[in-house]
Amino acid sequence: MLCFFFQLKAQTVTLVDKATSEPIRYATLSSEIPPAFELTNSKGQVNLSPFKGASKITISSFGHQTIKISYDELLTLGNIIQLENSNLNLSEVVISGNRWSRSSENLPTKIISISPDEIAFQNPQTAADLLGVSGKVYIQKSQQGGGSPMIRGFATNRLLYVVDGVRMNTAIFRGGNIQNVINLDPFAMEHAEVLFGPGSVIYGSDAVGGVMSFNTLTPKFSLDENASISGNAITRYSSANNESTGHLDLNVGWKKWAISTSISAWDYDHLRQGSNGPDDYLKPFYVKRINEEDVVIPLEDGGLRQIPSAYSQLNLMQKVRFKPSQAWDFQYGFHYSETSPYGRYDRHNRIRNGLPRYAEWDYGPQIWMMNNLSIKHFAQKGAFDQMSIRLAHQHFEESRIDRDLNKPIRTTQDEKVTAFSINTDFTKILDANNTLVYGAEWVLNEVYSNGMITNITILESSPGPSRYPRADWRSFGVYINEEHKLNEQVNLQSGLRYNWFGLDASFDTSFYPFPFTEANLSDGALTGSIGGVYRPNDSWVISSNFGTAFRSPNVDDIGKVFDSEPGAVTVPNPDLEAEYAYSLDLGVAKKLGDFAKLDVTGYYTLLNNALVRRDFTLAGNDSIIYQGELSKVQAIQNAAQARVYGLQIGLEIKMNDHLSFSSDLNIQSGEEELDNGAISPSRHAAPMFGISRLTYRKNKLQVQLYASYQGEKSFDELPVEERAKREIYAKDSDGNTFAPSWYTLNFKTSYPIFDFLILNAGIENITDQRYRPFSSGISGPGRNIQLSLKASF
């Protein structure tokens, strides 16, 4: 339902929530002809002038009914638009499908959005937790300063991270779990989207299982002749890790210029796990260096505090935007993130001869910096209607530090990656029924890696083996994607991409007897997709998509040296080829009157030439001495096949104007072939997991009771390579490792104490369960009281 008030005196409207009369920030307004996309500001206001003459403007905001209205209708109606609460929409405006704002009703792939209001209410501690809020993305953690998403049985370098349209994946993204997503600031997110399934046509390499697209705060212009100033200040405390967090963002806008600044700082103490659960997760000691000796210290609470897991982080963002006319939009963004050093908790759980194996196993400061210049041009003539150019420079730093208990030798490995990229994307509306999107991408990654061995007793250092070779990784791709509206009920989409990739690496043979000093790779990949959406009426959506994807071997695949598991070392393998995925989706969504919506998507993905770690030989040897220990040699290799299939099920029920229920359930299974022909469960196919929520909204009060849960993975269901990791899994009655099922009950509420001050409070894991997500090396937080204050101005 839509209500309008007052006569429109200017081309500015304000969107408000019908129930609370609160302004709706970051709501999207979009039209295809003319091509335009705008977001409401912090006061719910938006300028309509870019939509002049539009026959259909789609107004969308998560949790509200989507409406479609012409520009002329808006000119004859009032300047306050009330949106009715509803989560039962079958479509929303998304960007990740083809880099341009489009209604999801026209896209055959499954895409979900995480709105700024949902982010603010759930109050996630990290960007990884932000993704977990959706209930559709599984998060693995090896330490508190981590978070590795799993989507449809894939993870790490088979998933693509995109920040403001720029790929974040680097040439050293590994097949093991990675924590790079924590570089991003959840407080600085305008919204986030997840595209499920192959995205290689638009995004190139690595988009095998899905694409996670993060859009940070966009500078907002003033809607009148005066400068506008707005912002937010946030502080938060959490009891499970004694969190101390502060955030400030500020937007200053004029008619043609706008700047946006954001700064966030976090400090987390060691994470306390729950008191009710498997004793196998307890580590009742930690190691501390005292008077030049390693001392094993017992924990007074029996191991509930997980030491070492404390860390801190600082994030900065600065954006400048200039829009000289409706035809041009320039935006420069600077991002910087730095963590403190922090312990990798799962490695500190390893035992040797009844004592901790390591006195140290830490990550050094993790640093990410990005400079990004975005240029948009709206032409409505010639070869394109919309043009976007993105020039980006990124710098990454990470390191690993380890030392055995009571040993003086500390090994340090430092990695730096400098990444350059250029993206050009074009949209051309051929006619009312055909839209063409095409573009090109160029990427260069320069990898630097160093090793250092230090005797901490005599304080002498010498060069040591590096983790990676000195290497350059390059990629160039061109793509074309067409959307064809067959009729009012059927929409088709198809696309092709050709991608060339190359790699040059130089190996240091001073420490390992590699039978080669260089590795060179030059190859190409052709990928495509075809799909359709059928809407027989306003209450049904049926979609299907077949897509292919690829992942080119990177520096981590070809050149890494590391201890993959106790008694094993992974060595370089320069003879690798790209892996290819073939995926089929079928989705059905149905509205049941005005009170319920059911959404079911099934998928099947076949991965050929899959890059996986297997036993190997080096110079004819199946074992070598690595860090003083005889270790079995392994390497990344092109295995035969891997398969993943599953269901994503979503249910939403509107019980009345104030009470609603929603539930997301994910069921997946995967398998991969071993060298001996045996079949192993896939490493990144999570057990059944989901979130169910009961939400109450009245006036300005919001209350939510929800449950998060995971099913069991028995010993036989664990991947073969995981079964020996006794430090991270529980033990069954036969003493075998397995991942138990678990649940948490949680309560959260939000209420504005004043018009400018909002209180968020919650109790997570009310029953104080001791649980550990599948494949994780650290347990989740125990009972956690969370308090947050947000002041807006």
HUQUIMO-V229765 format. One record per pair of residues at least 24 apart in sequence whose C-alpha atoms are under 6 Angstrom apart, sorted by the first residue. I is the first residue (numbers start at 1). J is the second residue. D is the distance in whole Angstrom. If there is no record, write none. Layout:
i: [I;I]
j: [J;J]
d: [D;D]
//
This chain:
i: [2;3;4;4;4;5;5;6;7;8;8;11;11;12;12;12;13;13;13;13;14;14;14;15;15;15;16;17;17;18;18;18;19;20;20;27;27;28;28;29;29;30;30;31;63;88;108;108;108;108;108;108;110;111;111;112;112;113;113;114;114;115;116;116;126;127;127;127;135;135;135;140;141;142;142;142;142;143;143;143;144;146;147;148;148;148;151;153;153;153;154;154;157;158;158;158;159;159;159;159;159;160;160;160;161;162;163;164;171;171;172;172;174;183;188;188;189;189;189;190;190;190;191;198;198;200;201;201;201;205;205;206;208;219;219;219;220;220;221;221;221;221;222;222;222;227;227;228;228;230;231;231;232;232;233;233;234;234;235;235;236;236;237;237;238;238;239;239;240;240;240;240;241;241;241;241;242;243;243;256;256;256;257;257;258;258;259;259;260;260;261;261;262;262;263;263;264;264;265;265;266;266;267;268;268;268;269;270;270;270;270;271;271;272;272;272;272;272;273;273;273;273;274;274;274;274;275;275;276;276;277;277;280;287;294;308;309;311;311;312;312;313;313;314;327;327;328;328;329;329;330;330;331;331;332;332;333;333;334;334;335;335;336;336;337;337;338;338;339;339;340;341;346;349;350;357;357;358;358;358;359;359;359;360;360;361;361;362;362;363;363;364;364;366;366;367;367;368;368;369;369;370;384;384;384;385;385;386;386;387;387;388;388;389;389;390;390;391;391;392;392;393;393;394;394;408;408;408;409;409;410;410;411;411;412;412;413;413;413;414;414;415;415;416;416;417;417;418;418;419;419;420;433;433;434;434;435;435;436;436;437;437;438;438;439;439;440;440;441;441;442;442;443;443;444;444;445;445;446;447;465;467;467;468;468;469;469;469;470;470;471;471;472;472;473;473;474;474;475;475;476;489;489;489;490;490;491;491;492;492;493;493;494;494;495;495;496;496;497;497;498;498;499;499;500;519;539;539;540;540;541;541;542;542;543;543;544;544;545;545;546;546;547;548;548;549;549;550;550;551;551;552;553;557;567;568;568;569;569;569;570;570;571;579;579;579;580;580;581;581;582;595;595;596;596;596;597;597;598;598;599;599;600;600;601;601;602;602;603;603;604;604;605;605;606;606;607;607;608;609;609;609;610;610;610;611;611;612;612;641;641;642;642;643;643;644;644;645;658;658;658;659;659;660;660;661;661;662;662;663;663;664;664;665;665;680;680;681;682;683;687;701;702;702;703;703;704;704;705;705;706;707;707;708;708;709;709;710;710;711;712;712;712;713;713;714;728;739;756;756;757;757;758;758;759;759;760;760;761;761;762]
j: [82;82;78;80;81;78;80;78;78;78;79;47;48;46;47;48;45;46;79;80;44;45;80;44;81;82;82;82;83;82;83;84;699;699;700;60;61;59;60;58;59;57;58;57;87;597;531;532;533;543;544;545;196;194;195;193;194;192;193;191;192;191;190;191;182;182;184;186;664;690;691;776;776;346;776;777;778;344;345;778;309;179;179;177;178;179;209;644;684;685;209;684;206;206;207;208;206;207;209;210;211;206;207;211;212;213;214;215;554;555;555;556;556;337;216;217;215;216;217;215;216;217;215;547;549;549;496;497;528;550;551;551;549;258;259;260;253;258;253;254;255;258;253;254;255;253;254;252;253;793;792;793;791;792;790;791;789;790;788;789;787;788;786;787;785;786;784;785;271;272;781;784;268;269;270;271;269;267;268;322;323;324;321;322;320;321;319;320;318;319;317;318;316;317;315;316;314;315;313;314;312;313;312;310;311;312;310;306;307;309;310;305;306;304;305;306;781;782;304;770;781;782;768;769;770;782;768;770;769;770;769;770;730;359;406;343;343;340;342;339;340;338;339;338;377;378;376;377;375;376;374;375;373;374;372;373;371;372;370;371;369;370;368;369;367;368;366;367;365;366;365;365;777;727;727;404;405;403;404;405;403;404;405;402;403;401;402;400;401;399;400;399;400;397;398;396;397;395;396;394;395;394;426;427;428;427;428;426;427;425;426;424;425;423;424;422;423;421;422;420;421;419;420;418;419;455;456;457;454;455;453;454;452;453;451;452;450;451;466;449;450;448;449;447;448;446;447;445;446;444;445;444;484;485;483;484;482;483;481;482;480;481;479;480;478;479;477;478;476;477;475;476;474;475;473;474;472;473;472;471;511;560;561;559;560;505;506;507;505;506;504;505;503;504;502;503;501;502;500;501;500;534;535;536;533;534;532;533;531;532;530;531;529;530;528;529;527;528;526;527;525;526;524;525;524;574;590;591;589;590;588;589;587;588;586;587;585;586;584;585;583;584;583;581;582;580;581;579;580;578;579;578;578;636;631;631;632;631;633;634;634;635;635;608;609;610;607;608;606;607;606;653;654;652;653;654;651;652;650;651;649;650;648;649;647;648;646;647;645;646;644;645;643;644;642;643;641;642;641;638;639;640;638;639;641;637;638;636;637;672;673;671;672;670;671;669;670;669;696;697;698;695;696;694;695;693;694;692;693;691;692;690;691;689;690;719;720;719;719;719;711;751;749;750;748;749;747;748;746;747;746;744;745;743;744;742;743;741;742;741;739;740;741;738;739;738;777;774;791;792;790;791;789;790;788;789;787;788;786;787;786]
d: [6;6;5;6;5;4;6;4;5;5;5;6;5;6;5;6;6;6;5;6;5;4;5;5;5;6;5;6;5;5;5;5;6;5;6;6;5;6;5;6;5;6;5;5;5;6;5;5;5;5;6;6;6;6;4;6;5;6;4;6;5;5;6;5;6;5;6;5;6;5;5;5;5;6;5;4;6;5;5;6;6;4;5;6;5;6;6;6;5;4;5;5;6;5;6;5;6;5;6;5;6;6;5;5;5;5;5;5;5;5;6;5;6;6;6;6;6;4;6;6;5;5;6;6;5;5;6;5;6;6;5;5;5;5;5;5;6;6;4;5;6;5;5;5;5;6;5;6;5;5;6;5;6;4;6;5;6;4;6;6;6;4;6;5;6;4;5;5;6;5;6;5;6;5;6;5;6;6;5;6;5;6;6;5;6;5;6;5;6;5;6;5;6;5;6;5;6;5;6;5;5;5;4;5;5;6;4;6;6;5;4;6;5;5;4;6;6;6;5;6;5;4;5;5;4;4;6;6;5;5;6;4;5;6;6;5;6;6;5;6;5;6;4;5;5;5;6;5;6;5;6;5;6;5;6;4;6;5;6;5;5;5;6;4;6;5;6;4;5;5;5;5;4;6;6;6;6;6;4;5;6;5;4;5;5;6;4;6;5;6;5;5;6;6;5;6;5;6;5;5;5;4;6;5;4;6;5;6;5;6;5;6;5;6;5;6;5;6;5;6;5;6;5;6;5;5;5;6;6;5;6;5;6;5;6;5;6;4;6;6;5;6;5;6;5;6;5;6;5;6;4;5;6;5;6;5;6;5;6;5;6;5;5;4;6;6;6;4;6;5;6;5;6;5;6;5;6;5;5;5;6;6;5;6;5;6;6;5;6;5;6;4;6;5;6;5;6;5;6;4;5;6;5;6;6;5;6;5;6;4;6;5;5;4;5;5;6;4;6;5;6;5;5;5;4;6;6;5;6;5;6;5;6;5;6;5;5;4;6;5;6;5;5;5;5;6;5;6;4;6;5;4;6;6;5;5;4;6;5;6;5;5;5;6;5;5;6;5;5;4;5;6;5;5;4;6;6;5;6;5;6;5;6;5;6;5;6;5;5;6;6;4;6;5;6;5;6;5;5;5;5;5;5;5;6;5;5;5;6;6;6;6;4;5;5;6;4;6;5;5;6;6;5;6;5;6;5;6;5;6;4;5;5;6;4;6;6;5;6;5;5;5;6;5;6;4;6;5;6;5;5;6;5;6;5;6;4;5;5;4;6;5;4;6;5;5;5;6;5;5;6;4;6;5;6;5;6;5;6;5;5]
//
